[in-house]
Amino acid sequence: MIQKSKRRLTVLGIGAHPDDLEISCAGTLARYHHLGHEVVMGVACEGDKGHRHIAPDELGKIRIEESKKAARHLNSPVYNMGFKDGEIEENLASRWRMVDLIRRANPDLIITHHPADYHADHVAVSKLAVDASFMVSVPHIITEYPAIDKVPQIYFMDNYAGVNFAPTEYVDVTETFFLKEKMLAEHVSQIDWLRDHDNMDIMEFIKICGRFRGFQCGTEYAEGFIRYISSLRVTPERLLP
């Protein structure tokens, strides 16, 4: 029998770019926050390539500040790993950086990208998070932060536009969707960029995706997830809020 967790959790969201968590799981992160859990936001890349006109060095600084503004809506710290867009490699150096991010947050569970998402950075972050999440508990793997005493659970958040993603669990985010909108609206540079590059109104996009997942599970707005199942990660608790 699945039991809903009653303990206070630390939740680490790991997105490849500064707006990825806001797009795919901010409603859920907001629910954790309102229920008294600790939410930490991790971002792999500076977001330095996502604009047609703003130069990368300037854009990276802008986007890091945008992610900080978004995280303030949840009183959450946000840690940027400092990768440049399109330059995340699945190697040992990247793995140890991911180990440090996870050790720093010391989470009970991680929410990150699905390994079949559309962007190479998303795919790389997914693999690094899964691989590093076991290593964080090994004392003889020495990084800047000490080993933690757990192997965090992992949930994959929805793929972009829900393509090639069949959720196994849903979170009703009807009451927190307004916060998701506020958080995403802080990413002003991306609202312009996605309209220009993808011919997309990203604010309308999240409403459509949220309503679609909500329709699937009988709520107004929802976010979908797939739990990563492996040895050491099986529990009778439902950790999603």
C-alpha positions in Angstrom: 0.0 0.0 0.0 1.4 3.4 -1.0 1.6 5.8 2.0 1.8 9.6 1.6 5.0 10.9 3.3 4.4 12.7 6.6 7.9 13.8 7.2 9.5 17.1 6.3 11.4 16.6 3.0 14.2 18.4 1.2 13.4 18.6 -2.5 16.0 19.4 -5.1 14.9 20.4 -8.6 17.7 20.1 -11.2 17.1 21.8 -14.5 19.4 22.2 -17.4 18.6 25.9 -18.1 17.4 28.7 -15.8 13.7 28.4 -16.8 13.3 24.6 -17.1 12.1 23.9 -13.6 9.6 26.8 -13.9 8.2 25.3 -17.1 7.9 21.7 -16.1 7.5 21.5 -12.3 7.2 24.8 -10.6 3.6 24.1 -9.5 4.8 21.0 -7.7 7.7 22.8 -6.1 5.3 25.5 -4.9 3.1 22.8 -3.3 6.1 21.4 -1.5 6.9 24.9 -0.2 3.3 25.6 1.0 3.3 22.3 2.8 6.4 23.2 4.8 9.0 21.2 2.9 12.4 22.7 1.9 12.8 23.4 -1.8 16.2 23.9 -3.4 16.6 24.8 -7.1 19.6 23.7 -9.1 20.5 24.9 -12.6 23.2 23.3 -14.7 23.7 26.0 -17.4 24.1 29.8 -17.3 21.6 30.1 -20.1 24.0 32.1 -22.2 22.9 31.1 -25.6 19.1 31.6 -25.4 18.7 34.9 -27.3 19.1 36.2 -30.8 20.5 39.7 -29.9 21.9 39.7 -26.3 25.6 38.6 -26.2 26.4 35.4 -24.3 28.4 36.9 -21.5 25.7 39.5 -20.8 22.9 37.0 -21.3 24.3 34.5 -18.8 24.4 37.1 -16.1 20.8 38.2 -16.9 19.5 34.7 -16.8 21.2 33.8 -13.5 19.5 36.9 -12.0 16.2 35.9 -13.5 16.4 32.4 -11.9 17.2 34.0 -8.5 14.1 36.2 -8.9 12.0 33.2 -9.7 13.3 31.2 -6.7 12.5 34.0 -4.3 8.8 33.3 -4.8 9.4 30.1 -2.9 12.1 31.5 -0.6 14.4 28.9 -2.2 18.1 29.0 -2.8 19.2 28.5 -6.4 22.6 27.0 -7.2 24.0 27.4 -10.7 26.6 24.8 -11.8 28.2 27.2 -14.4 28.0 25.2 -17.6 27.7 27.0 -20.9 24.6 26.1 -22.9 25.3 23.2 -25.2 28.5 22.3 -23.5 27.5 19.8 -20.9 29.5 16.6 -21.4 28.8 13.3 -19.6 32.3 12.9 -18.1 33.8 12.5 -14.7 34.4 16.3 -14.2 30.7 16.9 -14.9 29.7 14.0 -12.6 31.6 15.4 -9.7 30.1 18.8 -10.2 26.7 17.2 -10.0 27.7 15.2 -6.9 28.6 18.5 -5.2 25.3 20.1 -6.1 23.4 17.1 -4.7 25.6 16.9 -1.6 25.2 20.6 -1.0 21.4 20.3 -1.0 21.2 17.0 0.8 17.8 16.1 -0.7 15.4 13.3 0.1 14.3 13.4 -3.6 15.4 15.0 -6.8 13.2 16.2 -9.7 15.0 16.5 -13.0 14.7 15.9 -16.8 13.5 12.7 -18.4 16.3 11.0 -20.4 14.2 11.2 -23.6 13.6 14.9 -23.6 14.3 17.0 -26.7 17.4 18.9 -25.8 21.0 17.5 -25.5 21.5 19.5 -22.3 18.3 18.1 -20.7 19.4 14.5 -21.6 22.9 15.1 -20.2 21.6 16.5 -17.0 19.2 13.6 -16.5 22.0 11.1 -16.9 24.4 13.0 -14.7 21.8 13.4 -11.9 20.9 9.7 -11.9 24.6 8.6 -11.9 25.7 11.2 -9.3 22.7 10.5 -7.0 24.3 7.2 -5.9 27.8 8.5 -5.7 26.8 11.2 -3.2 26.5 8.6 -0.5 30.0 7.1 -1.0 32.5 8.6 1.5 35.6 7.8 -0.5 34.3 9.8 -3.4 35.8 13.1 -2.3 34.5 16.4 -3.6 34.1 19.8 -2.1 31.0 18.8 0.0 31.0 15.7 2.3 29.1 12.5 1.6 25.4 12.4 2.6 23.7 9.4 4.3 21.1 8.6 1.7 20.5 7.8 -1.9 17.9 10.3 -3.0 14.7 9.2 -4.8 14.3 10.6 -8.3 11.3 11.8 -10.3 11.5 12.8 -13.9 9.5 15.9 -14.8 7.5 16.2 -18.0 9.2 16.5 -21.4 8.8 19.7 -23.3 5.2 19.9 -24.6 4.6 16.4 -23.1 6.1 14.7 -26.2 7.2 11.0 -25.6 6.2 11.2 -21.9 3.5 9.1 -20.2 3.2 10.2 -16.6 2.9 7.5 -13.9 2.1 10.0 -11.2 0.3 13.4 -11.2 0.3 16.4 -8.9 -2.7 18.7 -8.7 -1.2 22.2 -9.0 -4.5 24.1 -9.4 -3.9 26.1 -6.2 -0.3 26.9 -7.0 -0.5 27.5 -10.7 -0.5 31.3 -10.1 2.9 30.9 -8.5 4.2 28.9 -11.5 3.1 31.7 -13.7 4.8 34.3 -11.5 8.0 32.4 -11.4 8.1 31.9 -15.2 7.3 35.5 -15.8 10.6 36.5 -14.1 12.4 35.0 -17.1 11.7 38.0 -19.3 14.6 37.3 -21.7 13.1 33.9 -22.5 9.6 35.1 -23.1 11.1 37.3 -25.9 13.4 34.5 -27.1 10.8 31.8 -27.3 8.4 34.1 -29.1 11.1 35.0 -31.6 12.8 31.6 -32.0 9.9 29.1 -31.5 7.0 31.3 -32.4 5.6 30.5 -28.9 3.9 32.3 -26.1 5.5 30.4 -23.3 2.9 31.7 -20.7 0.1 30.3 -22.8 2.1 27.1 -23.4 2.3 26.3 -19.7 -1.5 26.8 -19.3 -2.2 24.4 -22.2 0.2 21.8 -20.9 -1.1 22.2 -17.3 -4.8 21.9 -18.4 -4.0 18.8 -20.5 -2.3 17.0 -17.6 -5.1 18.2 -15.4 -7.7 16.8 -17.8 -5.9 13.4 -17.6 -6.2 13.2 -13.8 -9.4 15.1 -13.2 -8.2 18.5 -11.9 -8.0 21.9 -13.5 -4.2 22.0 -13.6 -1.7 19.3 -13.0 2.0 18.3 -13.6 3.0 14.8 -14.6 6.0 12.7 -13.4 7.7 9.4 -13.9 9.4 7.8 -10.9 12.9 6.4 -11.4 12.9 2.9 -10.0 16.0 1.0 -9.1 17.6 -0.8 -6.2 17.9 1.4 -3.1 15.1 3.7 -4.5 12.0 1.6 -3.7 9.8 2.9 -0.9 6.2 2.5 0.1 6.0 6.3 0.6 4.4 8.7 -1.9 6.9 11.5 -1.9 5.1 13.8 -4.4 2.8 16.3 -2.6 
